[in-house]
Amino acid sequence: MRTPLLFALAATLVFAGCGGGAGSSSSPASLTPGAGGAGTTSSQTQSENAIETANAFGSPVKSISTFNGSVSSAQAVNGRAMPQSASGACNNGVEFFAPDKNGDPNSTEKQDFYDNACTQLARDTVRIYTMNGSSESDNRTVKIYAINNTTPSAVRTDSVTISNATFDQYGFPLAAAGFDRSSMGELDIAGSKTIASGDELVMLPGSNGVNSFCGDSAGYNATGIASLNETFGWEGGVLSGGTRTVNSDGSVTWAATHTGSAFKGAIGSLSLAIAPANTACPIATPEYSLSGGTQGGAFSIPVTATYLHGILTNLTVTNAVLADGNTLNVTTNTGVSPTSSTFITGIVGNSGAQIATFSVDAFGDGTLTVTSSGAQYVINDWHVVK
């Protein structure tokens, strides 16, 4: 087990309006392509830095998105309960079924669509759960669809354990009571394990719609990047201080600063290391870390994400600190649909030079582009897959 990596979770929100998810519609500050120190590094190094940055950024966003979808929606907003409807009716591009469409006992199914009329499927999430008092085990399968495609482009499977919880009628833990959650799984593309990862969440009991939380995560690309003949991974943990806030409009805002380290190595050299799960904050030893490869530079990435009806509506990263003096800024283009490939945009910079850019939709699917070489890499489910 490696030395635990510390996370500092930001308790303050960086969105304008602090609680509503209005956010910024501006683009990241422009940088001069090829200026400054960026031109002095090789194309391979710039590609490595860009991939490491995209994965470091994607790690907390992926975890938070999963956590957000794993908490009961039966929360109080303006003094009234807002239970989740299990009728399967289309509601702002989301359909929810309990039991799932297959009729399995103790199951739910959530379908997210690219359009509000629920005609273009984007994600199909099925969970089958077994409860035992204050604990639960889930098998979770997410089928990922590209727009205008009826065949899944990828499938995410996870084994989830939830403990010390109070559950709603659909087996989702209530945030107000607090709970502990551990998950490990993989993203398969074309039937091959591509991303392997694990994360855990300790949600402390909350009041008035506000919770503190901590957690950790680690993962790697099992197939690697063939053009670079390397594979990449990330690991890190979070200390107490993260906040989950239910806003007056029913949206939920998560705020945290994600710190950790990037890893790289020969394809096949990385693997997950697992320690006992945590049940309290701060985390002394992360449950998930990496073995193998070479530990690269550290990063510190403040992330604030707001969700409405389970869909990401605003995401902000401001002046994240990366290895080798690189920086990262990410903004949300609120003038376009969350399902647009330009909804979330980011710039990796160094001394005024633009190293790379990326653009993804609210589901974390898009493209990473290295400025100097024009090399492009595919981002799927918030991580670089090829």
N, C-alpha and C positions, 0 to 999 in steps of 0.2 A: 504494500500500500504506500502510495506516495504521501508526502507531507500534505496535510489538508490545505485546500485552497480557500481563502477567505473571500466572502462576498460581503459588501456593504449595501444594504438595501435602502434606497432613498424613500423617506417617508413623505416628502413633499412632491406634489404633482407639477409637471412641467408644462401641462397644457394650459393655454389661455382658458380662463373660465374654471379651472381646477376641478370641477366636478361634472361637467356636462358633456365632455367629448366633442366640443365644437372644433377645437384643433386649428391647425394652420393649413392654409391652402397654398402656401408658398413652396417653391422648390428649394433644395439645398443651395447654399451659397456657391456660386460658380468658382471654379479653380482653373488656372491656366494649364491646359494639357501640355505635358512634357517640360514644364518649367521646373526650376529649382533642382532638388536632389533626385527627383524621380528618374531623370534621364541617365543617372550614373549607375543604376542597377540593371541587371540583366533582365531580359524578358521572362526567363524562367522564374527569377526571384520575385518579380512583380506579380506574376501569376500565382505563385505560392502565397505571397502576402494577401492578395485579393481573396483567394479561396479561404485562407485562415480567418480573415476578417468576416467574410460572409457567414462562415460556420459559427464563429464566435457570436455574431449578432443573432443568427437564426436559433441558436440554442435556447436562450431565455424566452424568445418570442414563441417558439414551438411549445416549450413547457407551459408558459402562461396560457396559451391558447387551449392546450389540453386541460389544464387545471380549470379554466373558466367553464369549459363544457362538461366538467365532472362534478360541479357543485349544483345543488338543488336550486331551481329557479323560484321556489316558493318562499320568496323573501319579501319583507315589508318595504313598500315604497309609498311615501306620503301616508303612512299609517294603515295601508290596506295590503292584504296578501295578494301576490301575483302568481298563482299556481300555474304550472305548465299544463297545457292542454294536450291530451293524448289521442285526440280524434283523428289525427292525420290530415287535418285541414291545412291548406296553404296559408301561411301567415308571414308576410314580408319575405318571401323567398325561402321559408323554412317549413318543413313538415315533421311532426313528431308522432310516433306510434308507441303504444304500450298495451299489449305486448308488441314485438316486432312484426313486420309484415308476414313473416313465416309462421307466426303464432306460437313461438317458443315460450315456455313458461319462464317467468322471472327474466324478462328481456325488455329492451327498449330499442327503438330505431329512430335516428335523426337524419333527415335528408336536407342538405343545404344546396341551393340552386344558384345558378348564375343570374337568374332573373326573378323578379318579385312574383311573377305569375306561376312559378314552380314548373317550368317546362324544360329547362336545361340543367340536368343534374351535375353538381360539382363534387359533393362528398356524400357518401352513404355510410353512416356510423351505426353499427350494431353492437350492443353489449348484452351479454348473458351473465347474470350475477347469481351468487349464492350468499345469502346472509346468515350470520350466526351471532345473534345478539348485537353487540356493538361493532362487529367486524364483518367484512364482506370481501369476497374474491370475485373479480370480473375477468371475463375474456372479451376483449374489445377488438373489433375488426373495422377498419376504415377503408372503403374503396374510393379511389381518387380518379376523377374523370377530367379529361381535358374538355374544353368547351366544344360543343357540337360533336361530341363523341360518346357513343353509348357503351363502349368497352373500356373498363378501367385501365388507366395507364400505369397505376401502381396500387399496391395494397399494403396498408399498415396494420400489423397485429401486435397487441400488447397484452401482457398478463399483469393485472392490477390487484393490489391488496390495500384495503382501506380498514383502519382500526380506530378505536376510541371515538366512534362517531355515533350520531343520531341520524337516522335515514328518513327520507320522505317516502311516499307511497310507491315511488318508482325505483327505490334503491339508491337515490343520490344522497350524499351526505349534506346535512344542513351546516352552512358556514357559521351561523351564530353559535353553534355548540362546539365548534372546532373539530378537527380530525387529523389523522396522519395517513398519507397516501404514498405508496411506492409502486413504480411501474417499470417494466423492462420489455423491450420488444424490438421489432425490425420493420424497415420499409423495404418491400420487395418490388423490383422493377423487372418486367419480363420473366418473372418466376425466380429471380436471383436475389438473395439478400444483399441489399445495397447499403443501407444505413442501419447500424445497430446502436441502440442507445438505451439509457436508463435515467430516470429522474425520480426525485421524491419531494414531497411537500409536507410541511408541518404547518397546519392552519390553527392558529390560536383562537380560543373563543372570543367572539366580538360582541359589540353592542352598537345600536343605532346605525347599523349597516356598515360598520367599519371593522375590519380584522387586520391583525398583524400576521405575518407568515415568514417562514424561512424554508430553504430547500437546497438541493444540489442536483447536478446532472453531469453526464459524460456520454460521449458517443464517438463514432468513427465511420468512415466510408469503407465498407468491406471489400468492394470491388476496385476501389481506387480510381485515379484519373489516368487513363491509359496514355494520353498524350504527354504527360509529365513523368510517367512511370513511378508514381508516388501515391500514397494514400494520406489522408488528413483526418485529424480528430480534435476533440476539445474536452476539457474537464474543468469543473469548478464547483463551488458550493456557495451558499448564501447564509449570511448571518442575520440575526433578528433585525427588524426595521422595515421590512417590506410591508406595503399596505394594499388591501383590497377594499374598495369603497363603492357602495351602491349609491348611484346618483338619483336625483329627484325624478328624472325621466325614465328610470328603470334600467339605464345602462350601468355597466360595472367597469371601474377603472382599477387597473393593477399598476403599481409603481415599484421599481426595484433597480438597483445597480448591480449588474452582473460582472463579477471579476473571476478570472481564471487564467488558464494557459492553453495555447494552441499546441498541437502535436503533429508531427509528420514522420513518415518512414517508408520503408519498402512495402509494396502491396502485400498484405497478409501479415504484417508485423504488429498490428495493434489488436488489443482485445480489452474487454471490460473487466475491471476488478470490482468486487462487491464486498462491502462491509455490512455489519448489522444496521438495520433501519433506525432512524432517529425518531424520538417522540417529544422533543423539547427544543426550544430555541435558547441560545444560539447553538448551531451545529458544531460539535467538536470534531467528529470524523465523518466526512461525506460518505454516504452509502455507496455512491458510484464514482469511480475514477478510471484511469486508463493504465494499461501495462504495455510495454514495448514502445518502439519508436523513439523519437527525440523530442524532448520538451522544448518548445519555442518560446517566443516572447509572451509576456503577460498582457492582459487586457482589462479594461474597466469600462463597462458600457452601461450608462444609465438609460433605462427603458421605461416608458409609460405607454400603456395600451388600454384603449377603451373598447368595450364590446356592447352591442345592442342586439337583442334577439339572438345572441350567440355569435354574431358576426363582428369581426374587427371593423371598427369605424374610424379609429384614429390611432396612430403610432408615431412616437417621437423619440429620437436619440439626438442629443446635442453634445458635440465635442467629446465624443468617446475617445479614450486614450488607448492606443495599440502599440505593438512592438515597433522598434526602429523609428520612432517618432511619427508614425502614421496616426491619422485621426479619422473619425467616422461621424458623419451627420446624416440623419435620416428624417424625412418628412412625409406627410400624407397629403396627397393631392385630392382634397375633398371636393373638387369640382368635377371629378369623374366617379363612376361607379366603383364600389369596393371590388367588384369582379374584373375591373380593367387591369391590364398588365402594367399600367403606369400608376396604379393607386399608391403604392409605397415606393419611394425612390431614395437611393442613398449614394453618397460620394465618399470614397476613400481618398484622403489627401496626405501630402507630406511637403511641408515648407512652401505652401502655395501651389504645389503641383498636384494635378489630378492623377491618381494612380489607377483608379477603377471606378466604375459605376455599376449599380444594379437596380433592377426594377421588377417588382413582383405584385401580384394581386393580394387580396385579403386572406387567401388560403396559403400564401407563401410559395406560389409557383411563378417562375419568371426566368430572367437571364442576368448573368454577371458578365461584364465586359471589361477587359484590361485595356486601358487607354493607349499605351505605347504600341502594343502589337495588334490590337483589335481582336485578340483571342476571346472567344465566348464560351461560357460554361452554363450548364442547365441547373437551375435551382428548383427543387421539388420538395414540397412540404418543409420549407424553410432551410434546406441544406443543399449544398452543391453535390450533385449526384454523378455528373459526367461532364 
